[in-house]
Amino acid sequence: MISHWLCHCASWQTPRVAWGYGARSAIYLFQTSRADNDTGAAYFGIHDATNFRRSFKRWTGQTPGLLRDALHV
C-alpha cells in the first residue's frame, strides 16, 4: 500500500512535497528569508510561481503573500 502511494506521489510531486514537508519547508523558507514566489518555486522544483502559489495555499490554507506580510511586519 505504501509503495503504491510513493510511486503515485513521485510521479507528480517533488520528494520534499511528497513526504509532507511542503508546508513546513515553505514556511521556514519565508521565515528565514524574504523569498518571493519564484524562489519558492525553484526551491521545490515547481515549474512556475503560479503553481507554487497554488500549492502553497493547498498546504497551508493561505497565500504566500499573506504569510510574508504576517512574518515581516
Order of alpha helices (4+ residues) and beta strands (2+ residues): alpha-alpha-alpha-alpha-alpha-alpha
